[in-house]
Amino acid sequence: MTSFPPAPDAPVKAVPFSADDQAGLYKAIFNRRDIRGQFLPDPVPAEVLARLLTAAHFAPSVGFMQPWSFIVVADPEVKARVHADFEAANQEAALRFEGERREAYRKLRLQGIREAPINLCITCDRDRAGSVVLGRTHMPTMDLYSTVCAVQNLWLAARAEGLGVGWVSILHPRRLQDILAIPRRVVPVAYLCLGYVSHFPSRPELESAGWRARLPLESLIHFDGWGGGRGEREEASALLAAVRREMAEREEARATAGSDEAGG
């Protein structure tokens, strides 16, 4: 049975995790996938869901505002209403693409709302910490970003537990608020499908389908300003070389060990 490590009452010495703990963390990161069509009907035990929600609740939040709430959806009728809104929004989304891109879009499986045993809506209450919040005075969207940290915590914890998560963003926010009785001041940030799955794809499904390729990490790194210092300083050159090695090792691991060890 999985148990949480004890919470210390004193500062923790700043040392790295053990090699096994590091490997487990990186394994969850590199093997996490956005799941759409592989959900099994097996129920998610309450104690497992409780661990996932606890992990989400321990996410970082600016000003310690903790703006998130969690709506657990298991009622098939509620799922059906959300799915109907997805269908409407998905038809609208398809029309934004043209030609072959539109046809490719329509072939994609982009949700598992009715198949997943659990749907989870994670929201952001923008008034929870008051009108003036430490750290949000000049970047008012920090509460939304903090809520996304809770989503990521839950997603990685789910992968460690062997559960798949799929983020459904093709929904009308106002309609979702109506279906789930969410107050207007509360923003639905993420609608997630959650459950055990038959398998985890070795690569993100949109990558495998040819929709988009993963960008080279080295092209996304800048030094001391946008576009600055690339290869012009020793430390910059060293980092870019290390990034290229790391990405090459990640691809090699994918090719030699399969989806259980490969990254994406």
Short mmCIF file of the C-alpha atoms (twelve columns), coordinates in Angstrom:
data_MODEL
# 
_entry.id   MODEL 
# 
loop_
_atom_site.group_PDB 
_atom_site.id 
_atom_site.type_symbol 
_atom_site.label_atom_id 
_atom_site.label_alt_id 
_atom_site.label_comp_id 
_atom_site.label_asym_id 
_atom_site.label_seq_id 
_atom_site.Cartn_x 
_atom_site.Cartn_y 
_atom_site.Cartn_z 
_atom_site.pdbx_PDB_model_num 
ATOM 1   C CA . MET A 1   0.000   0.000  0.000   1 
ATOM 2   C CA . THR A 2   1.335   3.409  -0.950  1 
ATOM 3   C CA . SER A 3   1.955   5.793  1.937   1 
ATOM 4   C CA . PHE A 4   3.120   9.367  2.059   1 
ATOM 5   C CA . PRO A 5   6.529   10.146 3.570   1 
ATOM 6   C CA . PRO A 6   6.294   11.816 6.966   1 
ATOM 7   C CA . ALA A 7   5.935   15.585 6.895   1 
ATOM 8   C CA . PRO A 8   8.898   17.116 8.751   1 
ATOM 9   C CA . ASP A 9   8.352   19.696 11.480  1 
ATOM 10  C CA . ALA A 10  11.818  21.164 10.953  1 
ATOM 11  C CA . PRO A 11  13.716  22.383 7.894   1 
ATOM 12  C CA . VAL A 12  14.872  19.584 5.626   1 
ATOM 13  C CA . LYS A 13  18.534  19.329 4.724   1 
ATOM 14  C CA . ALA A 14  19.100  20.372 1.096   1 
ATOM 15  C CA . VAL A 15  20.362  17.114 -0.355  1 
ATOM 16  C CA . PRO A 16  19.333  15.345 -3.575  1 
ATOM 17  C CA . PHE A 17  16.779  12.554 -3.531  1 
ATOM 18  C CA . SER A 18  18.145  9.044  -3.661  1 
ATOM 19  C CA . ALA A 19  18.889  7.653  -7.115  1 
ATOM 20  C CA . ASP A 20  15.757  5.502  -6.957  1 
ATOM 21  C CA . ASP A 21  13.576  8.445  -5.951  1 
ATOM 22  C CA . GLN A 22  15.040  10.595 -8.711  1 
ATOM 23  C CA . ALA A 23  14.434  7.825  -11.239 1 
ATOM 24  C CA . GLY A 24  10.816  7.499  -10.126 1 
ATOM 25  C CA . LEU A 25  10.177  11.219 -10.473 1 
ATOM 26  C CA . TYR A 26  11.710  11.468 -13.936 1 
ATOM 27  C CA . LYS A 27  9.946   8.294  -15.013 1 
ATOM 28  C CA . ALA A 28  6.577   9.847  -14.138 1 
ATOM 29  C CA . ILE A 29  7.482   13.031 -16.019 1 
ATOM 30  C CA . PHE A 30  8.712   11.319 -19.181 1 
ATOM 31  C CA . ASN A 31  5.956   8.674  -19.259 1 
ATOM 32  C CA . ARG A 32  3.024   10.983 -18.593 1 
ATOM 33  C CA . ARG A 33  0.566   11.065 -21.503 1 
ATOM 34  C CA . ASP A 34  -2.650  12.859 -22.438 1 
ATOM 35  C CA . ILE A 35  -5.026  9.888  -22.587 1 
ATOM 36  C CA . ARG A 36  -8.124  9.857  -24.791 1 
ATOM 37  C CA . GLY A 37  -9.222  6.375  -25.832 1 
ATOM 38  C CA . GLN A 38  -7.578  3.736  -23.637 1 
ATOM 39  C CA . PHE A 39  -9.730  3.947  -20.504 1 
ATOM 40  C CA . LEU A 40  -10.836 0.767  -18.735 1 
ATOM 41  C CA . PRO A 41  -14.108 0.493  -16.784 1 
ATOM 42  C CA . ASP A 42  -12.286 -0.471 -13.580 1 
ATOM 43  C CA . PRO A 43  -13.269 1.836  -10.706 1 
ATOM 44  C CA . VAL A 44  -10.704 4.119  -9.100  1 
ATOM 45  C CA . PRO A 45  -10.470 3.268  -5.373  1 
ATOM 46  C CA . ALA A 46  -11.299 6.115  -3.023  1 
ATOM 47  C CA . GLU A 47  -7.905  5.906  -1.331  1 
ATOM 48  C CA . VAL A 48  -6.115  6.281  -4.674  1 
ATOM 49  C CA . LEU A 49  -8.229  9.272  -5.689  1 
ATOM 50  C CA . ALA A 50  -7.605  10.755 -2.240  1 
ATOM 51  C CA . ARG A 51  -3.840  10.513 -2.783  1 
ATOM 52  C CA . LEU A 52  -4.123  12.225 -6.165  1 
ATOM 53  C CA . LEU A 53  -6.204  15.063 -4.762  1 
ATOM 54  C CA . THR A 54  -3.803  15.453 -1.859  1 
ATOM 55  C CA . ALA A 55  -0.890  15.705 -4.286  1 
ATOM 56  C CA . ALA A 56  -2.796  18.358 -6.228  1 
ATOM 57  C CA . HIS A 57  -3.594  20.289 -3.050  1 
ATOM 58  C CA . PHE A 58  0.112   20.418 -2.167  1 
ATOM 59  C CA . ALA A 59  0.958   22.260 -5.392  1 
ATOM 60  C CA . PRO A 60  2.737   25.613 -5.140  1 
ATOM 61  C CA . SER A 61  0.510   28.677 -5.235  1 
ATOM 62  C CA . VAL A 62  1.467   32.341 -5.390  1 
ATOM 63  C CA . GLY A 63  0.689   34.083 -2.115  1 
ATOM 64  C CA . PHE A 64  -0.276  30.639 -0.742  1 
ATOM 65  C CA . MET A 65  -3.761  31.476 -2.051  1 
ATOM 66  C CA . GLN A 66  -4.661  27.837 -2.880  1 
ATOM 67  C CA . PRO A 67  -7.338  28.925 -5.354  1 
ATOM 68  C CA . TRP A 68  -8.275  25.457 -6.553  1 
ATOM 69  C CA . SER A 69  -11.351 23.314 -5.935  1 
ATOM 70  C CA . PHE A 70  -12.094 19.834 -7.274  1 
ATOM 71  C CA . ILE A 71  -15.414 18.665 -8.698  1 
ATOM 72  C CA . VAL A 72  -15.503 14.869 -8.973  1 
ATOM 73  C CA . VAL A 73  -17.922 13.734 -11.698 1 
ATOM 74  C CA . ALA A 74  -19.046 10.092 -11.790 1 
ATOM 75  C CA . ASP A 75  -22.748 10.420 -12.741 1 
ATOM 76  C CA . PRO A 76  -23.257 9.171  -16.324 1 
ATOM 77  C CA . GLU A 77  -25.963 11.788 -16.905 1 
ATOM 78  C CA . VAL A 78  -23.622 14.629 -15.965 1 
ATOM 79  C CA . LYS A 79  -20.902 13.120 -18.148 1 
ATOM 80  C CA . ALA A 80  -23.390 12.911 -21.018 1 
ATOM 81  C CA . ARG A 81  -24.185 16.625 -20.721 1 
ATOM 82  C CA . VAL A 82  -20.499 17.517 -20.732 1 
ATOM 83  C CA . HIS A 83  -19.928 15.204 -23.685 1 
ATOM 84  C CA . ALA A 84  -22.743 16.869 -25.624 1 
ATOM 85  C CA . ASP A 85  -21.081 20.231 -25.101 1 
ATOM 86  C CA . PHE A 86  -17.773 18.768 -26.264 1 
ATOM 87  C CA . GLU A 87  -19.419 17.514 -29.453 1 
ATOM 88  C CA . ALA A 88  -20.808 20.977 -30.189 1 
ATOM 89  C CA . ALA A 89  -17.522 22.719 -29.419 1 
ATOM 90  C CA . ASN A 90  -15.549 20.143 -31.407 1 
ATOM 91  C CA . GLN A 91  -17.658 20.771 -34.500 1 
ATOM 92  C CA . GLU A 92  -16.981 24.487 -34.134 1 
ATOM 93  C CA . ALA A 93  -13.260 23.860 -33.660 1 
ATOM 94  C CA . ALA A 94  -13.026 21.738 -36.809 1 
ATOM 95  C CA . LEU A 95  -14.299 24.641 -38.899 1 
ATOM 96  C CA . ARG A 96  -11.303 26.734 -37.849 1 
ATOM 97  C CA . PHE A 97  -9.003  24.479 -39.842 1 
ATOM 98  C CA . GLU A 98  -8.955  24.183 -43.604 1 
ATOM 99  C CA . GLY A 99  -8.596  21.434 -46.181 1 
ATOM 100 C CA . GLU A 100 -6.548  18.390 -45.202 1 
ATOM 101 C CA . ARG A 101 -5.876  19.856 -41.769 1 
ATOM 102 C CA . ARG A 102 -9.628  19.886 -41.057 1 
ATOM 103 C CA . GLU A 103 -9.993  16.276 -42.146 1 
ATOM 104 C CA . ALA A 104 -7.012  15.268 -40.022 1 
ATOM 105 C CA . TYR A 105 -8.528  17.087 -37.051 1 
ATOM 106 C CA . ARG A 106 -11.820 15.249 -37.387 1 
ATOM 107 C CA . LYS A 107 -10.021 11.899 -37.226 1 
ATOM 108 C CA . LEU A 108 -8.379  12.680 -33.895 1 
ATOM 109 C CA . ARG A 109 -9.755  11.219 -30.674 1 
ATOM 110 C CA . LEU A 110 -9.741  14.175 -28.295 1 
ATOM 111 C CA . GLN A 111 -11.647 13.018 -25.219 1 
ATOM 112 C CA . GLY A 112 -12.730 10.061 -23.085 1 
ATOM 113 C CA . ILE A 113 -15.497 11.753 -21.115 1 
ATOM 114 C CA . ARG A 114 -18.002 8.910  -21.038 1 
ATOM 115 C CA . GLU A 115 -15.457 6.071  -20.958 1 
ATOM 116 C CA . ALA A 116 -13.338 7.297  -18.040 1 
ATOM 117 C CA . PRO A 117 -14.709 6.168  -14.652 1 
ATOM 118 C CA . ILE A 118 -13.975 9.583  -13.152 1 
ATOM 119 C CA . ASN A 119 -14.144 13.067 -14.611 1 
ATOM 120 C CA . LEU A 120 -12.557 15.830 -12.572 1 
ATOM 121 C CA . CYS A 121 -13.046 19.551 -13.007 1 
ATOM 122 C CA . ILE A 122 -10.350 21.654 -11.345 1 
ATOM 123 C CA . THR A 123 -11.402 25.255 -10.821 1 
ATOM 124 C CA . CYS A 124 -9.875  28.546 -9.725  1 
ATOM 125 C CA . ASP A 125 -11.717 30.783 -7.254  1 
ATOM 126 C CA . ARG A 126 -10.261 34.167 -8.122  1 
ATOM 127 C CA . ASP A 127 -11.713 35.793 -4.971  1 
ATOM 128 C CA . ARG A 128 -10.626 33.184 -2.446  1 
ATOM 129 C CA . ALA A 129 -7.676  35.154 -1.064  1 
ATOM 130 C CA . GLY A 130 -9.266  38.593 -1.350  1 
ATOM 131 C CA . SER A 131 -8.804  41.426 -3.783  1 
ATOM 132 C CA . VAL A 132 -5.145  42.124 -2.934  1 
ATOM 133 C CA . VAL A 133 -2.943  39.019 -2.877  1 
ATOM 134 C CA . LEU A 134 0.783   38.823 -2.228  1 
ATOM 135 C CA . GLY A 135 2.477   38.086 -5.543  1 
ATOM 136 C CA . ARG A 136 -0.612  38.802 -7.651  1 
ATOM 137 C CA . THR A 137 -0.451  42.584 -7.404  1 
ATOM 138 C CA . HIS A 138 1.208   43.011 -10.794 1 
ATOM 139 C CA . MET A 139 0.475   39.668 -12.466 1 
ATOM 140 C CA . PRO A 140 -3.251  39.081 -11.862 1 
ATOM 141 C CA . THR A 141 -3.253  35.719 -13.648 1 
ATOM 142 C CA . MET A 142 -0.978  34.073 -11.078 1 
ATOM 143 C CA . ASP A 143 -3.989  32.406 -9.441  1 
ATOM 144 C CA . LEU A 144 -4.791  30.669 -12.726 1 
ATOM 145 C CA . TYR A 145 -1.179  29.605 -13.174 1 
ATOM 146 C CA . SER A 146 -1.123  28.285 -9.607  1 
ATOM 147 C CA . THR A 147 -4.165  26.143 -10.376 1 
ATOM 148 C CA . VAL A 148 -2.357  24.678 -13.385 1 
ATOM 149 C CA . CYS A 149 0.408   23.605 -10.979 1 
ATOM 150 C CA . ALA A 150 -2.238  21.597 -9.103  1 
ATOM 151 C CA . VAL A 151 -3.255  19.973 -12.390 1 
ATOM 152 C CA . GLN A 152 0.338   18.953 -13.101 1 
ATOM 153 C CA . ASN A 153 0.842   17.567 -9.593  1 
ATOM 154 C CA . LEU A 154 -2.253  15.418 -9.979  1 
ATOM 155 C CA . TRP A 155 -1.243  14.290 -13.471 1 
ATOM 156 C CA . LEU A 156 2.203   13.107 -12.389 1 
ATOM 157 C CA . ALA A 157 0.818   11.405 -9.284  1 
ATOM 158 C CA . ALA A 158 -1.767  9.639  -11.448 1 
ATOM 159 C CA . ARG A 159 0.935   8.325  -13.769 1 
ATOM 160 C CA . ALA A 160 2.890   7.029  -10.778 1 
ATOM 161 C CA . GLU A 161 -0.282  5.214  -9.640  1 
ATOM 162 C CA . GLY A 162 -0.797  3.689  -13.106 1 
ATOM 163 C CA . LEU A 163 -3.774  5.881  -13.993 1 
ATOM 164 C CA . GLY A 164 -4.263  7.830  -17.191 1 
ATOM 165 C CA . VAL A 165 -5.404  11.442 -17.390 1 
ATOM 166 C CA . GLY A 166 -6.817  13.294 -20.389 1 
ATOM 167 C CA . TRP A 167 -7.322  17.064 -20.438 1 
ATOM 168 C CA . VAL A 168 -10.455 18.095 -22.353 1 
ATOM 169 C CA . SER A 169 -10.200 21.771 -23.304 1 
ATOM 170 C CA . ILE A 170 -12.672 21.782 -26.206 1 
ATOM 171 C CA . LEU A 171 -15.612 22.923 -24.084 1 
ATOM 172 C CA . HIS A 172 -17.601 26.118 -23.653 1 
ATOM 173 C CA . PRO A 173 -16.571 27.460 -20.217 1 
ATOM 174 C CA . ARG A 174 -19.933 29.108 -19.520 1 
ATOM 175 C CA . ARG A 175 -21.800 25.947 -20.458 1 
ATOM 176 C CA . LEU A 176 -19.516 23.887 -18.214 1 
ATOM 177 C CA . GLN A 177 -20.232 26.290 -15.370 1 
ATOM 178 C CA . ASP A 178 -23.954 25.753 -15.920 1 
ATOM 179 C CA . ILE A 179 -23.699 21.956 -16.077 1 
ATOM 180 C CA . LEU A 180 -21.615 21.742 -12.882 1 
ATOM 181 C CA . ALA A 181 -23.305 24.657 -11.058 1 
ATOM 182 C CA . ILE A 182 -20.006 26.530 -10.826 1 
ATOM 183 C CA . PRO A 183 -20.389 30.168 -9.695  1 
ATOM 184 C CA . ARG A 184 -19.519 32.721 -12.361 1 
ATOM 185 C CA . ARG A 185 -16.588 34.082 -10.350 1 
ATOM 186 C CA . VAL A 186 -15.004 30.605 -10.326 1 
ATOM 187 C CA . VAL A 187 -13.068 29.682 -13.467 1 
ATOM 188 C CA . PRO A 188 -13.074 26.080 -14.734 1 
ATOM 189 C CA . VAL A 189 -9.377  25.625 -15.535 1 
ATOM 190 C CA . ALA A 190 -9.163  21.923 -16.386 1 
ATOM 191 C CA . TYR A 191 -11.700 19.228 -17.186 1 
ATOM 192 C CA . LEU A 192 -9.906  15.899 -16.799 1 
ATOM 193 C CA . CYS A 193 -10.794 12.311 -17.653 1 
ATOM 194 C CA . LEU A 194 -9.250  9.920  -15.128 1 
ATOM 195 C CA . GLY A 195 -8.988  6.151  -14.865 1 
ATOM 196 C CA . TYR A 196 -6.996  3.008  -15.396 1 
ATOM 197 C CA . VAL A 197 -5.982  2.412  -18.984 1 
ATOM 198 C CA . SER A 198 -5.080  -0.510 -21.247 1 
ATOM 199 C CA . HIS A 199 -1.717  1.056  -22.100 1 
ATOM 200 C CA . PHE A 200 0.236   4.292  -22.245 1 
ATOM 201 C CA . PRO A 201 1.358   5.336  -25.733 1 
ATOM 202 C CA . SER A 202 5.121   5.534  -26.265 1 
ATOM 203 C CA . ARG A 203 4.732   9.030  -27.714 1 
ATOM 204 C CA . PRO A 204 2.129   11.778 -27.327 1 
ATOM 205 C CA . GLU A 205 -0.774  10.860 -29.601 1 
ATOM 206 C CA . LEU A 206 -0.671  14.145 -31.501 1 
ATOM 207 C CA . GLU A 207 3.007   13.537 -32.225 1 
ATOM 208 C CA . SER A 208 2.323   9.996  -33.434 1 
ATOM 209 C CA . ALA A 209 -0.551  11.250 -35.603 1 
ATOM 210 C CA . GLY A 210 1.744   13.769 -37.268 1 
ATOM 211 C CA . TRP A 211 -0.188  16.771 -35.953 1 
ATOM 212 C CA . ARG A 212 2.907   18.386 -34.432 1 
ATOM 213 C CA . ALA A 213 6.468   17.328 -33.707 1 
ATOM 214 C CA . ARG A 214 8.320   17.976 -30.477 1 
ATOM 215 C CA . LEU A 215 10.375  21.138 -30.790 1 
ATOM 216 C CA . PRO A 216 14.151  20.887 -30.237 1 
ATOM 217 C CA . LEU A 217 14.793  22.070 -26.694 1 
ATOM 218 C CA . GLU A 218 18.031  23.840 -27.587 1 
ATOM 219 C CA . SER A 219 16.114  26.225 -29.878 1 
ATOM 220 C CA . LEU A 220 13.969  27.332 -26.930 1 
ATOM 221 C CA . ILE A 221 16.782  28.353 -24.574 1 
ATOM 222 C CA . HIS A 222 18.003  31.960 -24.407 1 
ATOM 223 C CA . PHE A 223 20.659  33.630 -22.252 1 
ATOM 224 C CA . ASP A 224 20.288  36.987 -20.485 1 
ATOM 225 C CA . GLY A 225 17.521  38.046 -22.869 1 
ATOM 226 C CA . TRP A 226 15.471  36.846 -25.811 1 
ATOM 227 C CA . GLY A 227 17.782  35.442 -28.482 1 
ATOM 228 C CA . GLY A 228 20.915  36.446 -26.619 1 
ATOM 229 C CA . GLY A 229 24.153  34.692 -25.859 1 
ATOM 230 C CA . ARG A 230 23.611  31.494 -27.855 1 
ATOM 231 C CA . GLY A 231 27.002  29.838 -28.094 1 
ATOM 232 C CA . GLU A 232 28.795  33.111 -27.433 1 
ATOM 233 C CA . ARG A 233 29.767  32.264 -23.858 1 
ATOM 234 C CA . GLU A 234 31.383  29.166 -22.465 1 
ATOM 235 C CA . GLU A 235 28.532  28.413 -20.057 1 
ATOM 236 C CA . ALA A 236 25.965  28.822 -22.827 1 
ATOM 237 C CA . SER A 237 27.811  26.462 -25.133 1 
ATOM 238 C CA . ALA A 238 28.211  23.926 -22.320 1 
ATOM 239 C CA . LEU A 239 24.502  23.970 -21.495 1 
ATOM 240 C CA . LEU A 240 23.403  23.621 -25.115 1 
ATOM 241 C CA . ALA A 241 25.785  20.708 -25.600 1 
ATOM 242 C CA . ALA A 242 24.423  19.035 -22.447 1 
ATOM 243 C CA . VAL A 243 20.841  19.575 -23.664 1 
ATOM 244 C CA . ARG A 244 21.645  17.948 -26.999 1 
ATOM 245 C CA . ARG A 245 23.157  14.946 -25.189 1 
ATOM 246 C CA . GLU A 246 20.158  14.651 -22.873 1 
ATOM 247 C CA . MET A 247 17.648  14.754 -25.722 1 
ATOM 248 C CA . ALA A 248 19.682  12.194 -27.691 1 
ATOM 249 C CA . GLU A 249 19.779  9.904  -24.651 1 
ATOM 250 C CA . ARG A 250 16.024  10.320 -24.248 1 
ATOM 251 C CA . GLU A 251 15.429  9.231  -27.844 1 
ATOM 252 C CA . GLU A 252 17.821  6.317  -27.437 1 
ATOM 253 C CA . ALA A 253 16.008  5.212  -24.269 1 
ATOM 254 C CA . ARG A 254 12.713  5.367  -26.142 1 
ATOM 255 C CA . ALA A 255 14.058  3.249  -28.969 1 
ATOM 256 C CA . THR A 256 15.735  0.577  -26.829 1 
ATOM 257 C CA . ALA A 257 13.416  0.215  -23.840 1 
ATOM 258 C CA . GLY A 258 9.923   0.868  -25.244 1 
ATOM 259 C CA . SER A 259 7.128   2.887  -23.720 1 
ATOM 260 C CA . ASP A 260 7.732   1.800  -20.129 1 
ATOM 261 C CA . GLU A 261 11.109  3.524  -19.980 1 
ATOM 262 C CA . ALA A 262 11.055  5.994  -22.847 1 
ATOM 263 C CA . GLY A 263 10.281  9.643  -22.586 1 
ATOM 264 C CA . GLY A 264 7.961   12.007 -24.397 1 
# 
